[in-house]
Amino acid sequence: MAGPGPIKGRVKELRRRRHYTEAIGIVDQTLTRSPNDASMCHCKALLLTDLGRHDDALAWYDRALELRPGDIGTLRNKIVALSLANKFTECVGLCDQVLIMAPGDPAVLNNKGNALRKEGRPAEALDCFNHSLAVMPNSAITFSNKAHALCDMSRYSESIEWYNRALELNPNDMLSVEFKAGALLFCNRFAEAVECYNTVITSRSSEDATLLCMKGIALGRGGNTTEGTRLIKRAHALEQSEVTISGIAETELWAGRQSTSPTAPPTSASGPLAALSVTTAPSTASPFANFTVHQVKLFTVKEVTVLLEQIGLGAHSKAFEENEITGVALLELSDDDLKNELGITKLGPRRTLLSFIKECLKNT
């Protein structure tokens, strides 16, 4: 009978070759003979994680920890399984426990940061990534994670700098290239965004509807609405998703803007603004009912002013242009901002716009 060493070596090789079911069979045979073998319990948990059976994996990590309490390697892998199982609160809690045992562990800090991001706590996540970088200052993964957190906080210009640092160390990190493209899009750096999307699209073996759609949006916002519309429609034909539906809505917004006379606005809007009528007073139906938060966040300054025209607040468009109010900024405006920063002194228009924004925020 083979000893523990050869068995573990065989399991490791099968795992490397992704023969997970065969490897689990060998582990199960070993556990039948030695049910209290903590390392085999750990091996089974790893293999179940590889198979995406995260709840089963967690049960085996717990079994391994019963047999070998406080084992750092097992705890680290359990943290990963908790994150993959979307158990982010438990993941953060276990990270905190491990950090007491191993203060400043970069891998654990990164995992905690990612779990905090998933919980919608990007500022705390950023702290974790900064602490990790203090210990390991040249980690491409941590640079990228920090950039993600900065994006979550709408700090897009800073995020681009950190994506660049990550890509200097790992130029083949296509996920960072893709997220960098999104950040560039928010910064109105459309040509650079298109270049990034091209890089990611070229790296894929098959067409990706989301990437095609986002490249189309970048092209359209950069002025090439014809090619942008073509790509978005192609993406929508491949897959009808929230992203491609948003893209189609944007093409209709472009079409409506192009057909609008600069001296005589149309009596009705097309596409996603079709429910709106340009009158001297805003429509009683909220225009934001037609948009998701994701869509509005992608609005350029010009598109925000088009929207203001459609809801009867076009008189204030100049102030929004001068203050460079994009869709992201629009959704964060307060009554004080509207009154003191944008000069909307009358209460009625302020209340109208704030109610529209409130309704839009419901459309996640």
C-alpha positions as CSV (number, residue, x, y, z in Angstrom):
1,M,0.0,0.0,0.0
2,A,1.4,3.4,-0.9
3,G,2.4,5.7,1.9
4,P,1.0,9.2,2.6
5,G,3.7,10.9,0.5
6,P,3.1,9.1,-2.8
7,I,-0.7,9.4,-2.3
8,K,-0.4,13.2,-1.8
9,G,1.9,13.4,-4.8
10,R,-0.6,11.5,-7.0
11,V,-3.5,13.7,-5.8
12,K,-1.5,16.9,-6.4
13,E,-0.6,15.7,-10.0
14,L,-4.3,14.8,-10.8
15,R,-5.4,18.2,-9.4
16,R,-2.8,20.0,-11.6
17,R,-4.2,18.1,-14.6
18,R,-7.8,19.0,-13.4
19,H,-8.8,15.4,-13.0
20,Y,-10.7,16.3,-9.9
21,T,-13.1,13.4,-9.7
22,E,-10.3,10.8,-10.0
23,A,-8.4,12.7,-7.3
24,I,-11.4,12.7,-5.0
25,G,-11.7,9.0,-5.4
26,I,-8.2,8.4,-4.2
27,V,-8.7,10.8,-1.3
28,D,-12.0,9.0,-0.3
29,Q,-10.2,5.7,-0.3
30,T,-7.5,7.1,2.0
31,L,-10.1,8.6,4.3
32,T,-11.9,5.3,4.5
33,R,-8.7,3.8,6.0
34,S,-7.7,6.9,8.0
35,P,-10.8,9.0,8.7
36,N,-8.8,11.4,11.0
37,D,-6.2,12.3,8.4
38,A,-6.4,16.2,8.5
39,S,-4.3,16.6,5.4
40,M,-6.6,14.4,3.4
41,C,-9.6,16.3,4.7
42,H,-7.9,19.4,3.5
43,C,-7.1,17.9,0.1
44,K,-10.8,16.9,-0.3
45,A,-11.9,20.4,0.6
46,L,-9.5,21.9,-2.1
47,L,-10.8,19.5,-4.7
48,L,-14.4,20.3,-3.9
49,T,-13.6,24.0,-4.2
50,D,-12.1,23.3,-7.6
51,L,-15.4,21.7,-8.6
52,G,-17.4,24.7,-7.4
53,R,-19.0,22.7,-4.6
54,H,-18.2,25.4,-2.0
55,D,-20.6,24.4,0.7
56,D,-19.3,20.8,0.7
57,A,-15.8,22.2,0.7
58,L,-16.5,24.3,3.7
59,A,-17.7,21.2,5.6
60,W,-14.4,19.5,4.9
61,Y,-12.3,22.5,5.9
62,D,-14.2,22.5,9.2
63,R,-13.4,18.8,9.6
64,A,-9.7,19.4,8.9
65,L,-9.7,22.2,11.4
66,E,-11.3,20.0,14.0
67,L,-8.4,17.6,13.6
68,R,-5.8,20.3,13.2
69,P,-7.1,23.5,14.9
70,G,-5.5,26.8,13.9
71,D,-3.7,25.5,10.9
72,I,-3.0,28.6,8.9
73,G,-2.9,26.9,5.5
74,T,-6.4,25.4,6.0
75,L,-7.7,28.7,7.4
76,R,-6.4,30.6,4.3
77,N,-8.1,28.2,1.9
78,K,-11.3,28.3,3.9
79,I,-11.3,32.0,3.5
80,V,-11.2,31.6,-0.3
81,A,-14.0,29.1,-0.2
82,L,-16.2,31.4,1.9
83,S,-15.6,34.2,-0.6
84,L,-16.4,31.9,-3.5
85,A,-19.6,30.8,-1.7
86,N,-20.6,34.5,-1.4
87,K,-20.4,34.3,2.4
88,F,-18.6,37.6,2.6
89,T,-19.5,38.5,6.2
90,E,-18.2,35.2,7.4
91,C,-15.2,35.6,5.2
92,V,-14.3,39.0,6.8
93,G,-14.8,37.6,10.3
94,L,-12.4,34.7,9.6
95,C,-9.9,37.0,8.0
96,D,-9.9,39.0,11.2
97,Q,-9.3,35.9,13.2
98,V,-6.4,34.8,11.0
99,L,-4.9,38.3,11.1
100,I,-4.6,38.1,14.9
101,M,-2.6,34.9,14.4
102,A,-0.6,36.2,11.4
103,P,-0.6,40.1,11.5
104,G,-0.1,41.7,8.1
105,D,-0.5,38.5,6.1
106,P,-0.8,40.0,2.5
107,A,-3.0,37.2,1.1
108,V,-5.5,37.4,4.0
109,L,-5.6,41.2,3.7
110,N,-6.3,40.9,0.0
111,N,-9.1,38.4,0.6
112,K,-10.6,40.5,3.4
113,G,-10.5,43.6,1.1
114,N,-12.2,41.7,-1.7
115,A,-14.9,40.5,0.6
116,L,-15.4,44.0,1.9
117,R,-15.8,45.3,-1.6
118,K,-18.5,42.6,-2.3
119,E,-20.3,43.9,0.8
120,G,-20.3,47.4,-0.5
121,R,-17.6,48.7,1.8
122,P,-14.9,50.0,-0.6
123,A,-13.2,52.5,1.8
124,E,-12.5,49.7,4.3
125,A,-11.4,47.5,1.4
126,L,-9.0,50.2,0.3
127,D,-7.4,50.2,3.8
128,C,-6.8,46.5,3.6
129,F,-5.1,46.8,0.2
130,N,-3.0,49.6,1.5
131,H,-1.9,47.6,4.5
132,S,-1.1,44.6,2.2
133,L,1.1,46.9,0.0
134,A,2.9,48.1,3.1
135,V,4.0,44.5,3.6
136,M,4.4,43.5,0.0
137,P,4.9,46.7,-2.0
138,N,5.2,45.2,-5.5
139,S,2.2,42.9,-5.8
140,A,0.4,43.2,-9.2
141,I,-2.7,41.5,-7.7
142,T,-2.9,44.1,-4.9
143,F,-2.4,47.0,-7.3
144,S,-5.3,45.7,-9.3
145,N,-7.5,45.1,-6.2
146,K,-6.7,48.6,-5.0
147,A,-7.7,50.0,-8.4
148,H,-11.0,48.1,-8.2
149,A,-11.8,49.6,-4.8
150,L,-11.0,53.1,-6.1
151,C,-13.4,52.5,-9.0
152,D,-16.1,51.4,-6.5
153,M,-15.5,54.9,-4.9
154,S,-15.8,56.6,-8.2
155,R,-12.2,57.7,-8.0
156,Y,-11.5,56.7,-11.6
157,S,-8.5,58.8,-12.4
158,E,-6.6,57.3,-9.4
159,S,-7.8,53.8,-10.3
160,I,-6.2,54.1,-13.8
161,E,-2.8,54.9,-12.2
162,W,-3.0,51.7,-10.1
163,Y,-4.2,49.6,-13.1
164,N,-1.2,50.9,-15.0
165,R,1.1,49.8,-12.1
166,A,-0.5,46.4,-12.1
167,L,-0.1,46.0,-15.8
168,E,3.5,47.0,-15.7
169,L,4.1,43.9,-13.6
170,N,1.7,41.7,-15.4
171,P,0.8,42.9,-18.9
172,N,-1.3,39.8,-19.5
173,D,-3.8,40.6,-16.8
174,M,-6.8,41.1,-19.1
175,L,-9.2,41.6,-16.2
176,S,-7.2,44.7,-15.2
177,V,-7.2,45.9,-18.8
178,E,-10.9,45.5,-19.0
179,F,-11.6,47.4,-15.7
180,K,-9.1,50.0,-16.8
181,A,-11.2,50.5,-20.0
182,G,-14.3,51.1,-17.8
183,A,-12.4,53.7,-15.7
184,L,-11.2,55.4,-18.8
185,L,-14.8,55.5,-20.1
186,F,-15.9,57.3,-16.9
187,C,-13.1,59.8,-17.4
188,N,-14.2,60.6,-21.0
189,R,-10.9,59.2,-22.3
190,F,-12.7,57.3,-25.1
191,A,-9.9,56.6,-27.5
192,E,-7.8,55.0,-24.8
193,A,-10.9,53.0,-23.6
194,V,-11.4,51.7,-27.2
195,E,-7.7,50.6,-27.3
196,C,-8.1,48.7,-24.0
197,Y,-11.3,47.0,-25.2
198,N,-9.5,46.0,-28.4
199,T,-6.7,44.4,-26.4
200,V,-9.1,42.3,-24.3
201,I,-11.3,41.4,-27.3
202,T,-8.2,40.2,-29.2
203,S,-7.2,38.0,-26.3
204,R,-10.6,36.1,-26.3
205,S,-11.1,33.0,-28.4
206,S,-14.8,33.9,-29.0
207,E,-16.9,37.0,-29.2
208,D,-17.9,38.5,-25.9
209,A,-21.1,40.5,-26.1
210,T,-20.3,42.7,-23.1
211,L,-16.9,43.7,-24.4
212,L,-18.3,44.5,-27.9
213,C,-21.1,46.6,-26.3
214,M,-18.7,48.5,-24.1
215,K,-16.3,49.2,-27.0
216,G,-19.3,50.4,-29.0
217,I,-20.3,52.8,-26.2
218,A,-16.7,54.1,-26.0
219,L,-16.7,54.6,-29.8
220,G,-20.1,56.4,-29.8
221,R,-19.1,58.7,-26.9
222,G,-15.9,59.5,-28.7
223,G,-17.9,60.7,-31.7
224,N,-18.1,57.6,-33.9
225,T,-21.7,56.8,-33.3
226,T,-22.1,54.9,-36.6
227,E,-19.5,52.3,-35.7
228,G,-20.5,52.4,-32.0
229,T,-24.2,51.6,-32.9
230,R,-23.1,48.8,-35.3
231,L,-21.1,47.1,-32.5
232,I,-23.8,47.5,-29.9
233,K,-26.4,46.0,-32.2
234,R,-24.1,43.1,-32.9
235,A,-23.5,42.6,-29.2
236,H,-27.3,42.7,-28.5
237,A,-27.8,40.1,-31.2
238,L,-25.3,37.8,-29.5
239,E,-26.8,38.3,-26.0
240,Q,-29.7,40.2,-24.6
241,S,-28.3,41.3,-21.2
242,E,-28.6,44.3,-19.0
243,V,-25.4,45.7,-20.5
244,T,-26.5,45.3,-24.2
245,I,-30.0,46.6,-23.4
246,S,-28.4,49.6,-21.9
247,G,-26.2,49.9,-24.9
248,I,-29.2,49.9,-27.3
249,A,-30.8,52.6,-25.1
250,E,-27.7,54.7,-25.5
251,T,-27.7,54.3,-29.3
252,E,-31.3,55.6,-29.3
253,L,-30.2,58.5,-27.2
254,W,-27.5,59.3,-29.7
255,A,-30.0,59.1,-32.5
256,G,-32.3,61.4,-30.7
257,R,-29.6,63.9,-30.0
258,Q,-28.4,63.9,-33.7
259,S,-31.9,64.5,-34.9
260,T,-32.4,67.4,-32.5
261,S,-32.2,70.9,-34.2
262,P,-30.1,73.3,-32.1
263,T,-32.6,76.0,-32.5
264,A,-35.9,74.1,-32.4
265,P,-35.9,71.1,-30.0
266,P,-38.3,68.3,-31.0
267,T,-41.7,68.0,-29.4
268,S,-40.9,64.5,-28.3
269,A,-37.8,62.4,-27.7
270,S,-36.9,59.1,-29.2
271,G,-35.5,55.9,-27.8
272,P,-35.1,55.7,-24.0
273,L,-36.4,59.3,-23.6
274,A,-39.6,58.5,-25.6
275,A,-41.8,58.8,-22.5
276,L,-40.7,62.5,-22.2
277,S,-42.2,65.5,-23.8
278,V,-40.4,68.8,-24.1
279,T,-42.7,71.3,-22.6
280,T,-42.4,74.4,-20.5
281,A,-42.9,72.2,-17.4
282,P,-41.5,68.8,-16.6
283,S,-43.6,65.7,-17.3
284,T,-45.3,64.1,-14.4
285,A,-43.9,60.7,-15.3
286,S,-40.4,60.3,-14.1
287,P,-37.9,59.9,-17.0
288,F,-35.5,58.0,-14.7
289,A,-38.0,55.2,-14.7
290,N,-36.5,54.4,-18.1
291,F,-33.0,54.2,-16.9
292,T,-31.0,51.9,-14.5
293,V,-28.3,53.4,-12.2
294,H,-25.7,51.7,-14.4
295,Q,-27.0,53.5,-17.5
296,V,-27.1,57.0,-15.9
297,K,-23.6,56.5,-14.4
298,L,-22.3,56.2,-18.0
299,F,-23.9,59.5,-19.1
300,T,-21.4,62.1,-20.3
301,V,-21.9,65.8,-19.5
302,K,-23.6,66.3,-22.9
303,E,-26.0,63.5,-22.3
304,V,-26.9,64.9,-18.9
305,T,-27.8,68.2,-20.5
306,V,-29.9,66.4,-23.1
307,L,-31.8,64.8,-20.3
308,L,-32.3,68.2,-18.6
309,E,-33.8,69.5,-21.8
310,Q,-36.2,66.6,-22.0
311,I,-37.5,67.1,-18.4
312,G,-38.0,70.8,-18.8
313,L,-34.9,72.0,-16.9
314,G,-32.9,73.0,-20.0
315,A,-32.5,76.5,-18.6
316,H,-29.9,75.1,-16.1
317,S,-27.9,73.1,-18.7
318,K,-25.1,75.7,-18.9
319,A,-24.4,75.4,-15.1
320,F,-24.2,71.6,-15.4
321,E,-21.9,71.9,-18.4
322,E,-19.6,74.4,-16.6
323,N,-19.4,72.2,-13.6
324,E,-18.8,69.1,-15.7
325,I,-21.7,67.1,-14.2
326,T,-21.6,63.6,-15.6
327,G,-24.1,60.8,-14.8
328,V,-22.1,59.7,-11.8
329,A,-22.0,63.3,-10.4
330,L,-25.7,63.7,-11.2
331,L,-26.8,60.8,-9.0
332,E,-24.8,62.2,-6.1
333,L,-26.2,65.8,-6.2
334,S,-27.9,67.1,-3.0
335,D,-30.3,69.9,-2.6
336,D,-27.5,72.1,-1.3
337,D,-25.4,71.3,-4.4
338,L,-28.3,72.3,-6.7
339,K,-28.9,75.5,-4.9
340,N,-25.4,76.8,-4.0
341,E,-23.2,75.2,-6.6
342,L,-25.4,75.0,-9.6
343,G,-27.5,78.1,-8.9
344,I,-31.0,76.5,-9.0
345,T,-32.5,78.9,-6.6
346,K,-36.2,77.9,-7.1
347,L,-37.3,75.1,-4.9
348,G,-39.6,73.6,-7.5
349,P,-37.0,72.6,-10.1
350,R,-34.7,71.3,-7.3
351,R,-37.4,69.1,-5.9
352,T,-38.3,67.9,-9.4
353,L,-34.7,66.8,-10.2
354,L,-34.1,65.3,-6.8
355,S,-37.3,63.2,-7.1
356,F,-36.2,62.0,-10.5
357,I,-32.8,61.0,-9.1
358,K,-34.4,59.2,-6.2
359,E,-36.6,57.2,-8.5
360,C,-33.6,56.4,-10.7
361,L,-31.7,55.0,-7.7
362,K,-34.4,52.5,-7.2
363,N,-33.6,51.0,-10.6
364,T,-30.5,49.1,-9.7
